[in-house]
Amino acid sequence: MKKTKLALAGAAALSVVTLAACSNGSSSSSQPQTAVKLAKSYSGSGTIDKNATIKAAEVNDAPFKGLTDEALISNTEDSDVFSPGLQGLFNTDKNFNYKNGGPANIKLSRSANTVTITLRNNLKWSDGSQVTAKDVEYAYEVLGNKDSTSQQFSANLEKIKGMTAYHKGKASTISGIDMPDGEKGKKVVIHYTSVNPAMKRSGNGFIWEYAEPYEHIKNVPIKKLASSAEERKTPLFYGPYKLNKVVEGESTSWVRNPYYWGKKANAKAVTINVVSTSAAASAFKSHKYDFTVGISGLPSTQYKNIKKLSDYSVVGTPQMGYGYLGFMVGHMDTKTGMNVMDKDSKVANKSLRQALAYAMNVDAVEKKFGNGLGKRATTLIPSAFNDYHDKDAKGFPLNIKKANKLLDDAGYKKKGKWRQTPDGKKLVLHFAAMKSSTTHDQEIQNYLQQWHKIGLDVKLTGGKTMEMNAFYDDIQAPKPPKDVDFFEAAWSTGSEPTPTMYTANAPFNMGHFVSKRNTQLINNMNNNKAFKDSYRKTQFNDWQQYMNKEAAYVPEDETMDWTPVNHRIKNYTESPAHANTSWAEYGATSANPK
């Protein structure tokens, strides 16, 4: 499983005063479109310099946390800065379907309900030790352990036989995972209660796509793994580069992994530096970096200036993700690991949630200030998933009249400037949003104005946008803080569309929404009937319609993943067929960016 990750919501440039003129009335656009179409690859002319260092930028306004293990990482920033070493077990084709020939091969058996993973004989960790069957098996132990700090566990993994008993602490091993040739062997067989069509595609949530260096970490209790020296100071990788140095929260540097299973990396070294959104454009103008890493990247406000740079070409694709609003409708029971709805939550009434969504002028924001890169999202399945996105869904276009009627009909009557609860009590809603660029702060102020227009007293948590790590700490808490009623965030969804982050026991279900219908529809997406494409698509459409109706999570916006690529770079591509080996393939034709 390539994990679902938290990401910073896209930041569109915005003037609150200017938008005021476009923020009344309603809009009926059902399927917004981005205006800009970008190339998906770039490769400069000239011969690759095998002694060159590739210089990449992680555009972010906060330090990264420093977690190096995909099973423990919960936000994109750590995955970005450690990506030269972090490599999945499986290659994919252009449609994200598993393709043999990478670090491991994979075989799905419908008759036996098994997945067989066979590691390459020459797959080694960056210290020269073999990647073994135990390394693959132990990753599932880290994910499922009842004391694990991993955010990646979901109901999908409980389809593995014995996983539920292990997750609840009733078994010390996972009975459904076999190592036919022993722990030091190269083969793992995973037994499932049933297999499903999602398991043919990377990012499916049922198959974990990374290994753990068992011998390196076996003496560290799983609950302490995230803070261990083995995780933070001396991590091992089997990707094309090995870690050379970390400047905490600021940068990572890499050198070729001499034990890499594939063709030697084209560049001698890689550096990745955190660069603030405000400084990023000038850094590229000064030729400090070759390209950006990760989905957050450069804000769309800087696109017009970046595309003018003569020594760079802009590359991009529709993002496998979206920005959204999440409402704190419950909490997680830490004893059972299950999300639970709270009927006394301030945002328990779905009419209130819908009204907040209809009051947002996302179309106006994207049209006026998105530079053609962004659009309003209409469902919780990104439009990049063309086969499963509901093209008939309208989402929540601006409709102030409808928002007011929803509140009136639900009993949220005004007393003076602000509305009260249906039982006549004062209502103040606290909204958590992450600090990003100045323009993103202005965007948030605009939405506060929109909500005030319908009589809702919405205030920012702590009175301002939040530093990234503080924001994550608050919204990922099992019991939501009292000063967080709803929040703005974003998903990097991975490459398989099943929305496992919204299941009843998913830690990433941070608003803690649970219903029998939600569970049923998500399960239906991957039952045996779902091998028929038309049935599976119907389940996806029904789920999208249901979630828009419930509005516990509200789709906000989609954007393009884009980056400038310096003209000294060769073999840069956004194609999924190269995603797993891209760092090895990147090359540079000169010592420094042109």
Buried (B, 14 or more C-beta within 10 A) or exposed (E): BBBBBBBBBBBBBBBBEEBBEBBEEEBEBEBBEBEBEBEEBBBBEEEBBEEBBBBBBBBBBBBBBBBBBBBBBBBBBBBBBBBBBBBBBBBBEEEBBBBEEBBBBBEBEEEEBBBBBBBBEEBBBBBEBBBBBBBBBBBBBBBBBBEBBBBBBBBBBBBBBBBBBBBEEEEEEBEBBBBEEEEEBBBBBBBBEEBBBBBBBBBBBBBBBBBBBBBBBEEBEBEEBBEBEBBBEBBBBBBBBBBEEBEEBBBBBBBBBEBBBBEEBBBBBBBBBBBEBBBBBEBBBEBBBBBBBBBBBBBBBBBEBBBEBEBBBBBBBBBBBBBBBBBBBBBBBEEEBBBEBBEEBBBBBBBBBBBBBBBBBBBBBBBBBBBBBBBBBBBBBBBBBEEBBBEEBBBBBBBBEBBBBBBBEBBBEEEEEBBBBBEEEEBEBBBBBBBBBBBBBBBBBBBBBBBBBBBBBBBBBBEEBBBBBBBBEBBBBEEBBEBBBBBBBBBBBBBBBBBBBBBBBBBBBBBBBBBEEBBBBBBBBBBEEBBEEEBBBBBBBBBBBBBBEBBBBBBBBBBBBBBBBBBBBBBBBBEBBBBBBBBBBBBBBBEEBB
